[in-house]
Amino acid sequence: PLIDSGNCVAMISGDAERTFVSWPGAESRLTPDMMEPVQVVPGDWVFTSGYTLSYPGSRDALADWIEALPPGIPFVFDPTPVIADIPRSILDRVLARTTWLSCNTNEAAEIAGAGDAQTVAIRLLAEHCHSAEGVVIRAGAHGCLVRMADGGTRAVPGFEVEAVDTNGAGDTHIGAFVSGLSRGMSPCEAARYANAAAALSVTRHGGSSAPTDMEIQEFLTERGEAMTALGRTEATAT
């Protein structure tokens, strides 16, 4: 049967924080037959969020499909604020296949327990994301922490801006981070790029507020943090 897409109403408070009222639709129903035509090829990146995994009518089919991804395909996962609605068995399966986990501090603690960002990141990699290259723990205006599977850790500071709407900032951060990685940036360079993208997004109203690459580069240049010519060439050539 034909089914409408779900809807989400975002209410923004005076301090730019958001509250969601959502109700599911067609995206909450997924079967193996629907996933069968979806093919990935070398060079592709796969992303999913916790929302689809929270729906009883879609999570099993999606988890099966994620587990069956070819080994060389990077998989990026954001558990989102609905993480508590994802059955632990499903969450564990998806985390085990995750190449990069990106989550905020609350979501990270929901998975791995309370602690400072570095301690939680270490536990995420050691106990949950066994095959991951790294995790990113987002901390809003403070930037993010990048923890690599090889033990390297870097706190990447955020940028001071006047926020009007934080709706979509996390999505923007993940998209920019993956964009950077896919173009050859190092994880820390991609995190700085993502921090700039998220900073720009919160200065705009609406959930679809992600900036363009040119806007991000101009933002970084204005703050004296532009990528070197060599680094930029390498990032766009790969």
BELPE-V560889 format. One record per residue. N is the residue number from 1. NEAR is the number of other ideal C-beta (glycine too) atoms within 12 Angstrom. Layout:
n:N near:NEAR
n:N near:NEAR
This chain:
n:1 near:6
n:2 near:7
n:3 near:13
n:4 near:13
n:5 near:14
n:6 near:22
n:7 near:15
n:8 near:22
n:9 near:14
n:10 near:24
n:11 near:17
n:12 near:24
n:13 near:14
n:14 near:10
n:15 near:15
n:16 near:26
n:17 near:19
n:18 near:29
n:19 near:16
n:20 near:21
n:21 near:11
n:22 near:24
n:23 near:15
n:24 near:24
n:25 near:19
n:26 near:20
n:27 near:26
n:28 near:27
n:29 near:25
n:30 near:29
n:31 near:18
n:32 near:16
n:33 near:12
n:34 near:18
n:35 near:25
n:36 near:13
n:37 near:10
n:38 near:20
n:39 near:14
n:40 near:21
n:41 near:12
n:42 near:11
n:43 near:13
n:44 near:18
n:45 near:26
n:46 near:31
n:47 near:33
n:48 near:38
n:49 near:31
n:50 near:36
n:51 near:30
n:52 near:36
n:53 near:40
n:54 near:30
n:55 near:30
n:56 near:18
n:57 near:21
n:58 near:32
n:59 near:34
n:60 near:25
n:61 near:27
n:62 near:39
n:63 near:34
n:64 near:23
n:65 near:32
n:66 near:35
n:67 near:24
n:68 near:21
n:69 near:32
n:70 near:19
n:71 near:13
n:72 near:15
n:73 near:25
n:74 near:29
n:75 near:36
n:76 near:42
n:77 near:46
n:78 near:39
n:79 near:43
n:80 near:32
n:81 near:25
n:82 near:27
n:83 near:30
n:84 near:18
n:85 near:23
n:86 near:35
n:87 near:20
n:88 near:18
n:89 near:14
n:90 near:31
n:91 near:35
n:92 near:23
n:93 near:28
n:94 near:42
n:95 near:43
n:96 near:25
n:97 near:33
n:98 near:41
n:99 near:35
n:100 near:39
n:101 near:50
n:102 near:49
n:103 near:43
n:104 near:36
n:105 near:31
n:106 near:23
n:107 near:34
n:108 near:38
n:109 near:23
n:110 near:27
n:111 near:36
n:112 near:34
n:113 near:17
n:114 near:14
n:115 near:17
n:116 near:20
n:117 near:34
n:118 near:26
n:119 near:22
n:120 near:34
n:121 near:41
n:122 near:27
n:123 near:25
n:124 near:41
n:125 near:36
n:126 near:19
n:127 near:19
n:128 near:32
n:129 near:39
n:130 near:19
n:131 near:23
n:132 near:32
n:133 near:26
n:134 near:36
n:135 near:48
n:136 near:52
n:137 near:45
n:138 near:41
n:139 near:32
n:140 near:29
n:141 near:25
n:142 near:20
n:143 near:30
n:144 near:47
n:145 near:37
n:146 near:44
n:147 near:39
n:148 near:25
n:149 near:24
n:150 near:12
n:151 near:14
n:152 near:20
n:153 near:27
n:154 near:27
n:155 near:24
n:156 near:34
n:157 near:22
n:158 near:29
n:159 near:33
n:160 near:17
n:161 near:26
n:162 near:14
n:163 near:29
n:164 near:22
n:165 near:28
n:166 near:35
n:167 near:30
n:168 near:32
n:169 near:44
n:170 near:39
n:171 near:34
n:172 near:38
n:173 near:47
n:174 near:39
n:175 near:33
n:176 near:43
n:177 near:45
n:178 near:32
n:179 near:30
n:180 near:41
n:181 near:32
n:182 near:25
n:183 near:25
n:184 near:21
n:185 near:31
n:186 near:25
n:187 near:33
n:188 near:29
n:189 near:32
n:190 near:38
n:191 near:41
n:192 near:38
n:193 near:46
n:194 near:43
n:195 near:45
n:196 near:45
n:197 near:44
n:198 near:45
n:199 near:40
n:200 near:37
n:201 near:39
n:202 near:38
n:203 near:28
n:204 near:27
n:205 near:18
n:206 near:20
n:207 near:24
n:208 near:16
n:209 near:32
n:210 near:31
n:211 near:31
n:212 near:18
n:213 near:24
n:214 near:12
n:215 near:23
n:216 near:39
n:217 near:27
n:218 near:17
n:219 near:30
n:220 near:30
n:221 near:16
n:222 near:16
n:223 near:20
n:224 near:9
n:225 near:23
n:226 near:19
n:227 near:29
n:228 near:14
n:229 near:11
n:230 near:12
n:231 near:25
n:232 near:23
n:233 near:14
n:234 near:17
n:235 near:26
n:236 near:18
n:237 near:11
n:238 near:15
